[in-house]
Amino acid sequence: MIETHTVDLTEIRAREPHRIGEAWAARTHRPLLGQDGRLLIVAADHPARGALGVRTDALAMASRGDLLGRLATALSRPGVDGVLGTPDILDDLLLMGALEGKLVFGSMNRGGLQGAAFEFDDRFTGYSAAEIAARGLDGGKMLTRICLTDPGTVATLEASAHAVTELASRRLVAMVEPFLSVRDGGRVKNLLDAESTIKSIHIASGLGASSAYTWLKLPVVEDLARVMEATTMPTLLLGGDPQGDPQDTYASWGKALELGPVRGLVVGRALLFPPNGDVAAAVDIAAELVHGIQAR
């Protein structure tokens, strides 16, 4: 584990902010895929959308030091390929030395704040394709929620399409996370049935002027085998924030990883905040499911 207190992040940011740019330029890289063609990515972009809760704790991710420590532990485990995050978190992890030899995906749209009246008009307030390329990141991720009764959806679709095109032109992964969604009692609810997921896949697949570098990030839903017949695009499955027995969650991941287009997992809260608090153990289980790697 890399302890956050070994690096005074605030002091560096205050006195030597140029070190962030220099560290991005000097960072060691790796190929996108290894021999088995699978990926395990840790997600850490929830806080920038105001989504700090895990299960029943509404402020579980409120402490940046605690979150960084959990992320550093996860990234240090064998079989973890990289991280998905916003610039603030990724810059901290970079200064901590946690991103060396890892894949890094930048979260692009965080403007659809959790609970906001404009949540579906999910503006791109994070990374741009140009900045992702300039920093040597491996791709960009965009949340693309589609509500047929909210006019804000069309702006999100247009921005996502532009991002897909711009990333593809730079030969960088465009990780699209689509949902058909509705407002239910004032809250946004993603529709997680097979039919809705299939429709969201087809909408997401048509975004942008090129699909050459498009990957999908999809939830684990019922009848997933039929759902995955809707695409030929490489797909990473979303770990989500499971509410039940973690063993049931791991079993569902293992079964899903057997499907053709599925190339791995993107998991945040389920690994960073497991019910028993043991981040390393949770990550090791996921790594064994994805890569067949057992912890050293």
Phi, psi and omega per residue, in radians:
M1 nan 2.403 3.065
I2 -1.655 2.017 -3.094
E3 -1.361 2.331 -3.127
T4 -1.151 -0.464 -3.074
H5 -1.314 -0.154 3.091
T6 -1.345 -0.224 3.103
V7 -2.239 2.137 3.120
D8 -1.490 1.576 -3.039
L9 -1.124 -0.683 -3.133
T10 -1.159 -0.687 3.121
E11 -1.115 -0.744 3.105
I12 -1.117 -0.775 -3.129
R13 -1.107 -0.621 -3.100
A14 -1.353 -0.725 -3.003
R15 -1.786 -0.540 -3.034
E16 -2.383 0.954 -3.090
P17 -1.065 -0.393 3.118
H18 -1.088 -0.367 -3.129
R19 -1.113 -0.431 3.126
I20 -1.146 -0.867 3.108
G21 -1.079 -0.704 3.132
E22 -1.138 -0.656 -3.137
A23 -1.209 -0.631 3.066
W24 -1.102 -0.710 -3.117
A25 -1.178 -0.529 -3.060
A26 -1.661 -0.106 -3.043
R27 -1.081 2.456 3.073
T28 -1.413 2.508 -3.058
H29 -1.994 3.041 3.084
R30 -2.544 2.836 3.056
P31 -1.120 2.731 3.136
L32 -1.053 -0.895 -3.083
L33 -2.022 2.482 3.016
G34 -1.573 -2.870 -3.045
Q35 -1.099 -0.615 -3.091
D36 -1.484 -0.131 3.084
G37 1.243 0.328 -3.094
R38 -2.085 2.742 -3.105
L39 -2.331 2.487 2.931
L40 -2.134 1.955 -3.081
I41 -2.016 2.334 3.084
V42 -1.627 2.259 -3.096
A43 -1.729 2.393 -3.141
A44 -2.572 0.786 -3.128
D45 -1.975 0.132 -3.132
H46 -1.134 -0.760 -3.034
P47 -0.997 -0.614 -3.080
A48 -1.162 -0.273 3.080
R49 -1.711 0.137 -3.126
G50 1.366 0.221 -3.128
A51 -1.718 1.617 -3.040
L52 -1.820 -0.069 -3.004
G53 -1.492 2.628 2.992
V54 -2.377 2.093 -3.065
R55 0.913 -2.034 -3.061
T56 -1.670 -0.044 -3.125
D57 -1.678 1.848 -3.054
A58 -1.209 -0.317 -3.104
L59 -2.147 0.571 -3.080
A60 -1.029 -0.586 -3.086
M61 -1.790 0.387 -3.069
A62 -1.222 -0.579 -3.113
S63 -1.501 2.004 3.141
R64 -1.154 -0.673 3.127
G65 -1.085 -0.748 3.121
D66 -1.130 -0.766 -3.135
L67 -1.103 -0.759 3.131
L68 -1.107 -0.667 3.104
G69 -1.111 -0.714 3.100
R70 -1.143 -0.723 3.116
L71 -1.127 -0.740 3.128
A72 -1.093 -0.698 3.074
T73 -1.069 -0.832 -3.125
A74 -1.052 -0.797 -3.078
L75 -1.213 -0.337 3.140
S76 -1.464 -0.163 -3.062
R77 -1.453 2.533 3.111
P78 -1.104 2.420 3.105
G79 1.654 -0.134 3.070
V80 -1.533 2.075 -3.019
D81 -1.503 -0.480 -3.100
G82 3.064 -2.852 -2.999
V83 -2.473 2.658 3.050
L84 -2.108 2.178 -3.101
G85 -2.843 3.108 3.081
T86 -1.588 2.868 -3.048
P87 -0.979 -0.681 -3.100
D88 -1.068 -0.809 -3.122
I89 -1.246 -0.747 -3.123
L90 -1.149 -0.655 3.093
D91 -1.088 -0.714 3.097
D92 -1.101 -0.842 -3.140
L93 -1.078 -0.627 3.098
L94 -1.073 -0.862 3.133
L95 -1.090 -0.489 3.105
M96 -1.378 -0.137 -3.120
G97 1.400 0.267 -3.039
A98 -1.506 -0.122 -3.048
L99 -1.832 0.075 -3.118
E100 -1.155 2.204 3.108
G101 1.230 0.299 -3.137
K102 -1.948 2.693 2.949
L103 -1.310 2.492 3.134
V104 -2.330 2.158 3.106
F105 -2.012 2.289 -3.111
G106 -1.634 2.317 3.089
S107 -1.399 2.220 -2.953
M108 -1.726 -0.779 -3.077
N109 -2.025 2.011 3.101
R110 -2.190 0.209 -3.073
G111 -1.308 -0.297 3.108
G112 -1.445 1.305 -3.007
L113 -1.056 2.474 -3.117
Q114 -1.030 2.162 3.106
G115 1.517 -0.048 -3.099
A116 -1.345 2.671 3.070
A117 -1.127 -0.422 -3.113
F118 -1.786 0.393 -2.991
E119 -1.004 -0.598 -3.120
F120 -1.353 -0.336 3.056
D121 -1.527 1.323 -2.912
D122 -1.508 1.468 -3.045
R123 -1.135 2.628 3.118
F124 -1.477 1.672 -3.056
T125 -1.912 0.015 3.130
G126 -1.873 -2.229 -3.113
Y127 -1.184 2.555 2.890
S128 -1.780 2.882 3.098
A129 -1.064 -0.688 -3.139
A130 -1.096 -0.734 -3.140
E131 -1.239 -0.617 3.077
I132 -1.059 -0.762 3.112
A133 -1.166 -0.756 -3.086
A134 -1.103 -0.590 -3.123
R135 -1.544 -0.044 3.122
G136 1.314 0.475 3.043
L137 -1.321 2.903 -3.041
D138 -1.649 -0.176 3.127
G139 2.934 3.126 -3.141
G140 -2.255 2.602 -3.133
K141 -2.046 2.447 3.107
M142 -2.318 2.223 3.007
L143 -1.368 2.186 -3.063
T144 -2.243 1.500 3.119
R145 -1.573 2.386 -3.001
I146 -2.104 1.911 3.090
C147 -2.003 2.039 -3.040
L148 -1.239 -0.206 -3.138
T149 -1.924 0.101 -3.137
D150 -2.075 2.048 -3.088
P151 -1.133 -0.289 3.091
G152 -1.131 -0.347 -3.121
T153 -1.053 -0.676 -3.033
V154 -1.146 -0.589 3.087
A155 -1.153 -0.692 3.108
T156 -1.142 -0.743 3.117
L157 -1.087 -0.766 -3.130
E158 -1.113 -0.762 -3.141
A159 -1.159 -0.679 3.110
S160 -1.120 -0.733 3.113
A161 -1.068 -0.749 3.120
H162 -1.091 -0.741 -3.135
A163 -1.127 -0.719 3.099
V164 -1.031 -0.811 3.139
T165 -1.070 -0.810 -3.090
E166 -1.174 -0.667 3.104
L167 -1.194 -0.755 3.139
A168 -1.074 -0.649 -3.141
S169 -1.132 -0.349 3.113
R170 -1.819 0.131 -3.133
R171 1.018 0.759 3.119
L172 -2.062 2.557 -3.113
V173 -1.103 2.313 2.977
A174 -1.867 1.823 -3.094
M175 -1.638 1.832 -3.075
V176 -1.738 2.238 -3.131
E177 -1.986 1.583 -3.040
P178 -1.652 2.553 2.984
F179 -2.486 2.448 2.770
L180 -1.414 2.267 -3.013
S181 -2.367 2.783 3.097
V182 -2.430 2.899 2.954
R183 -1.663 2.232 -3.104
D184 -2.252 1.859 -3.109
G185 1.106 0.562 3.135
G186 1.546 -0.115 -3.125
R187 -1.939 2.602 3.068
V188 -1.373 2.270 3.140
K189 -2.191 2.181 3.075
N190 -1.429 2.347 3.140
L191 -1.475 2.023 -2.986
L192 -1.914 0.456 3.018
D193 -1.506 2.853 -3.065
A194 -1.066 -0.776 -3.075
E195 -1.101 -0.761 3.123
S196 -1.134 -0.692 3.130
T197 -1.153 -0.711 3.099
I198 -1.058 -0.785 3.141
K199 -1.102 -0.716 3.136
S200 -1.118 -0.613 3.108
I201 -1.079 -0.810 -3.106
H202 -1.157 -0.642 3.094
I203 -1.159 -0.811 -3.122
A204 -1.132 -0.633 -3.093
S205 -1.141 -0.452 -3.110
G206 -1.569 0.061 -3.119
L207 -1.376 2.405 3.039
G208 1.559 2.940 -3.091
A209 -1.510 -0.174 3.092
S210 -2.571 2.427 3.071
S211 -1.827 0.169 -3.015
A212 -1.054 -0.564 -3.080
Y213 -2.020 0.276 3.141
T214 -1.426 2.223 2.956
W215 -2.019 2.693 3.073
L216 -1.894 2.584 3.054
K217 -2.139 1.899 -2.943
L218 -2.181 2.649 3.088
P219 -1.325 2.725 3.011
V220 -1.452 1.949 -3.077
V221 -2.145 2.973 3.066
E222 -1.110 2.590 3.115
D223 1.031 0.747 -3.057
L224 -1.137 -0.524 3.121
A225 -1.050 -0.733 3.100
R226 -1.202 -0.665 3.117
V227 -1.050 -0.763 -3.062
M228 -1.254 -0.222 3.035
E229 -1.220 -0.186 -3.097
A230 -1.425 -0.072 -3.055
T231 -2.567 2.673 2.948
T232 -1.891 0.027 -3.068
M233 -1.412 2.493 3.061
P234 -0.991 2.399 -3.010
T235 -2.269 2.332 2.986
L236 -1.904 2.374 -3.080
L237 -1.604 2.441 -3.094
L238 -1.445 2.207 -3.133
G239 -1.305 -0.602 3.093
G240 1.260 -2.810 -3.141
D241 -2.139 1.358 -3.049
P242 -1.051 2.469 -3.105
Q243 -1.794 -0.331 -3.031
G244 -1.728 -2.646 -3.136
D245 -1.167 2.171 3.136
P246 -0.997 -0.547 -3.138
Q247 -1.126 -0.607 3.075
D248 -1.154 -0.669 3.113
T249 -1.116 -0.816 -3.139
Y250 -1.083 -0.671 3.128
A251 -1.115 -0.695 3.127
S252 -1.175 -0.641 3.086
W253 -1.117 -0.792 -3.108
G254 -1.040 -0.740 3.119
K255 -1.160 -0.722 -3.109
A256 -1.158 -0.581 -3.103
L257 -1.185 -0.154 3.120
E258 -1.464 -0.155 -3.060
L259 -1.451 2.554 -2.985
G260 -0.840 -1.117 -3.057
P261 -1.237 -0.206 -3.053
V262 -1.282 2.151 -3.103
R263 -1.997 0.136 3.095
G264 2.582 -2.800 -3.046
L265 -2.246 2.550 2.877
V266 -2.064 1.960 -3.020
V267 -2.296 2.331 3.103
G268 -2.017 -1.529 -3.003
R269 -1.041 -0.631 -3.095
A270 -1.102 -0.524 3.133
L271 -1.698 -0.634 -3.093
L272 -1.358 -0.464 -3.125
F273 -2.305 1.056 3.122
P274 -1.178 2.686 -3.090
P275 -0.971 -0.588 -3.119
N276 -1.561 -0.025 3.084
G277 1.409 -0.041 -3.080
D278 -1.602 1.583 -3.083
V279 -1.100 -0.802 -3.085
A280 -1.044 -0.736 -3.122
A281 -1.159 -0.731 3.127
A282 -1.114 -0.758 3.135
V283 -1.116 -0.689 -3.129
D284 -1.118 -0.632 3.086
I285 -1.121 -0.795 3.129
A286 -1.100 -0.705 -3.139
A287 -1.120 -0.660 3.110
E288 -1.188 -0.662 3.106
L289 -1.132 -0.726 -3.057
V290 -1.383 -0.838 -2.990
H291 -1.951 -0.166 -3.014
G292 1.260 0.371 -3.106
I293 -1.669 2.207 3.051
Q294 -1.705 2.539 -3.104
A295 -1.039 2.490 3.102
R296 -1.256 nan nan
